[in-house]
Each structure stands twice: as C-alpha cells, then as structure tokens.
Amino acid sequence: MFQDMFNMKGINWWTLLGGLGLNFMLSLMVALGGSYLRKHPQYAAPYEAYGQPVIMLVIFVLCGLSGFAVAKIADNVPLKHALWASMGAFVPMVGAFFLGPNIFVLMMAIVAVAGNLNGAMLAAPKRRSYGPPDDHR
C-alpha cells in the first residue's frame, strides 16, 4: 500500500494543485495569526503560555479538514491525493525550520501531514463486509 502512495499514477493534477494551495494558505494563516498574537502586547502572555499546544491542535484540525475535502474530491486514490497535498504545508514549514532551527516548526510540519492523512482516512469509502464469503461450488 505504501509503495503505491509515492508514485504518480492515477493523480488528478487539478485536485492535487488545489489541495497544495489550500494547505499552503491554511498554514500561512496559522503562522500569521501566531505571529500577530506573539507581537500584540495584550495577547503575548497567554500566547507564550498556551500558544504552542493550541497552534498544534489548530494545524491538525485545519489540515484534517483539508485532507477530508481533498479525499472527497479525489477520484480513486484519496489517500495518495491527501498525502501529496499535505506537502503544501510540509515544505514551507521544513524550509522555515532550516532558516531558523526551531523544533516546534518541524513538529508542526509532521502534524500537518498527519492531519491530512487522518482527514483522508475519514473521507475514504468504507469497505462493507458482513461475514465470510459464501462458497458457491
């Protein structure tokens, strides 16, 4: 299953580009919101105390919703589309990690990918099995 996730067969490129853009914009909005809260004098102390866990939760939920939406739109390979679409949030965060090494940014990148895959698994069609198959010989 996982070796099939890393090839590009069956990819709907428009769905993938939309998912990349959606994940990038969501991660950008969270980063700008965190920067605003950190710099604003009224919110600096609560952000310093509770900001990191809240940002992790927000990234996970927003990327989960993004993965769910991408998987619902994707035709036949919803998990593959969600995995590749999560790179829209993962790559900029890893780039930010290398510009100013902060382990929290790297953790956010991993949480973004996990959120996308979790959302895609929730959106994937369920297999229906009501018992062992009948042997009709």
N, C-alpha and C positions, 0 to 999 in steps of 0.2 A: 504494500500500500504506500509506504513512504517513498520508495524509489520512483513511483509514478507521480508523486507530488512535485518533483523537481524537474520534470520535463515539460515542454511547452505544447504538447499535443492536446487538442481539444480546448484550447484557451479562446474565449471570446474577448478580443482585444479591446473593444469598446467598454465592456463591463470591467475589465481589468484597469483600464485607464481611469474610468470613473471611480473605482474603488481606491486607486492610488491617490487621486486628487482628494477624495473625501477623507481618507486617513491623514493625509498631509495637512489639510485645513483643520481637522479636529485637533491634531497635535499642536499646530501653530496657535490655535485659540487657547488651548490649555496653557501653553508656555507664556503667551502674552498675558493671560489672566493671572498666572503665578507671579510674573514679573511686576505687574501692577500692584498686586496685594503685598508683595515684599517691599516695594518702594513707598507705598502710601503709608503715612505715619499712623493713621488710625487702625489699620489692619496689620501692621508689621509684627506686633507681638503675638496675636493669635495665629498668624501665618507661620511664625517661627516655631510655635508650639505644636500646631496640628496640621501644618501645610503639607508635609510630605506624605503622610498616610492618606489624606484627602485627595491629593493630586493622583496618587496611585490608583485609588478607587475610581476617580473620575476618568482617568485614562482607560482603565479596564472596562468600565461600563460603556463609554463612548465608542471605543474600538470594538466592543462586543456588539453594539448596535450596528456599527458599520459592517462587521463581518456577517451579521444576520441579514442585512439588506443586500450585500453583495452575493451571498449564497442564495437568497431567494430569487435574485435576478439571473444568476448563472444557470446555464442550461443543464449540463450533465456532470460537471465536476465542481460542485460548490466549495469543497474544502480547498481545492487547489487554487481557485479564484481568491478565496479569503486569505490564504497564506501569502500569495503573491501581492495582493492588495495591501496587506499589512506592511509591506516594505515602504509604503508611502509615509508611515510614521516611524518605522525602524531605522531607515537610512539617515534621515536628518538627525535623529537622536544620537545615533552612533557617531555621526560627524561632529555633533556638539560635544560628545564625550571626548573625542580626540582633540578638540580645540581647547577645552578646559577640563581636564580629567576630573570627573565627579561621578562616583559610583552610582549615585541616585539616578542620573540620566541614563546610564546603562541599564539599570533595573527597570526604568520606565519603558525603554525600548523592548525589553523582554516581555513586560506586562502587556504592551500594545499588541505584540504578536499572539500572546496567549489569549487576550480578549477577542481578537479577530477569529482565532480558531474555535474558541468557545461559542461565539455567536454563530459561526458557520455550522457547528455541530448541532446547535439548537434548531437551525433552519433546515438541515438536511432531512430528506424524506425518511421516515421510519420504515424499517423492514417489518412486515407483518408475518408472524409465524404463530400458528395456533396449535402446534404439535408436530410430531414426526410425519413426514410424507407417507401417504398410503402406498403400499406395494401392490400395484395392479398388474399381476402377471397372469 
